């Protein structure tokens, strides 16, 4: 297939591109401006998902779509919800409408923290789950062939860190922990750390997105339930922090850093449980027991930050 990939230059998108090429597909990266070099089997399509004409033109030239582009952030989007509504909801509708117009199989990146929908929901969760509801509408009444994949916190090599360690506008758990630990600074955990916030290695996320698109194309319909991508065994934020601290100590030869605690931010809920129902992966033939183990994945990720990011860190 020739696959249109929105958000194909982002962290998850770059890994999805690799997986698509690995499985023999061609890729059309759809984005507002080129940031990465296209390789053999890839083309770039300049466009914005908020532009229905550009999205429709993309759909006219591909055999399927994976829609990843979004405004991210939990507490960040609470402070200003309009960009997330415009991009995630209206942009998402543009993608779904274009896919249905051309009868394309499509996969939508849902929100892994669906638990938050019923517990002090933030703007990010509102906007992302809204489009999941629209996907069900298109499938039920418009002949849509749309599947939803819900990854929990994706992590791995290549993920960008937020200030002061990097240019990302959104703080993600593994880059934040890894950068602090590698520079000998205490890892900061919001809340008491007992909350469950499961993490999944990005390569496993990419494999699931591609498998979902292939399944949807082969079956001519969307998955009955969202495919939730996460580990079989859950882990608290405190446990993740300790694993990162130990991996950083191994990489640097120093003692593991301490873990400190800060008040929770808007959009974060004490006792939160962000985990995946891995039984939803059964239709795709994916065995979650074969996912990269958390300790192994954290080790690989911290090693990447140690070799790629740390030498250029100026403090």
Secondary structure, DSSP 8 states (H G I E B T S, - for coil): -EEEEETTTSHHHHHHHHHHHHTT-EEEEEESS--S---TTEEEEE--TT-HHHHHHHHHT-SEEEE------SHHHHH--HHHIIIIIIIHHHHHHHHHHTT-EEEEE--TTGGGGGSS--HHHHHHHHHHHHHHHHHHHS--EEEEEEE-EEE-TT---BTTSSSBSS--HHHHHHHHHHTT--EEEESSS-SEE-EEEHHHHHHHHHHHHHHHHHHTS--SS-EEE--SS--BHHHHHHHHHHHHHHHHSS----EEEE---TT--TT-EE---GGGGGGGT--GGGS--HHHHHHHHHHHIIIIIGGG---
